[in-house]
């Protein structure tokens, strides 16, 4: 569990909601709620519990954080000015009365949720509200969800809960918890809207911005990474290379193993510096390098604390690796989906369905020519089954090997 600061945009935004891309209806609803909250009307437009849903990259967690800033905003004008101390500290992750809960492992535990609820019960110290933003609320264990449900059913007067999840499906959020929240759904931003953000905020040229936006799957953060990070582009090419390798079974299994290794390497790379810093901070807190009875006693009692840290770090690395693999699988499914659309004529002649990978049109058409529609459909189902297997903690190497076996069989359908 960690509180992450949110990087500021490269220009000064007139208001916090400018960070949202293509979400005008959401901005209007949240602004109205913040105005009602400022007037002391906690009913109708405003409520104590909110659920933000939307596809990856739509900005659900950013929307929740923008709303938190609008609720704390001290400017006399429209809430969420983006300039006052309350807005800037909320967006930077340093406001004393805004907690941003980001699960680092595969789930949010009961113990962690109880700690959050204790904080939520306090009265605000400097702001108007005590705001708790729970990202990836779909990672709540059933018991942790029940702990949250109790406080959501009878929330403290000055506390607001903002939950973020992919959808309102019971697999993502419990029906009871969902029923206690006001639902805000974000849509997938359009390609032109994402390209404009990359031009305006990241000063990218027209061609790069348009290319990255067109292959991002509506995910603003992914578009930015693909446009600016050579490693991200290489990972995408590696993932999509597996589809071409399916024509040669030995190469396909090798490509799958390489994907797993790449995801593990990415997780280790992202975790290494942070893990070392956490170990050093813990060692200092436990008296490492100190002398005397107190230091010796602290060191003797440190084994359990160190083991707990190692467990959390391992869980975080596992999640990072799974997330990296999932991105690769989504790209692979997108390529088969494009070929299926082309096969049915839906994406020909610039009309109908837009391609997920428009920069790989030749590869898509070749795949559509070589594999029958039913084979392409089976391939998509195999990739989705692999994602589900990873969700249920099947070892990645086994899950991808099973997927490759189905992909090979599907090509001969």
Order of alpha helices (4+ residues) and beta strands (2+ residues): alpha-beta-alpha-alpha-beta-alpha-beta-alpha-beta-alpha-beta-alpha-alpha-alpha-alpha-alpha-alpha-alpha-alpha-alpha-alpha
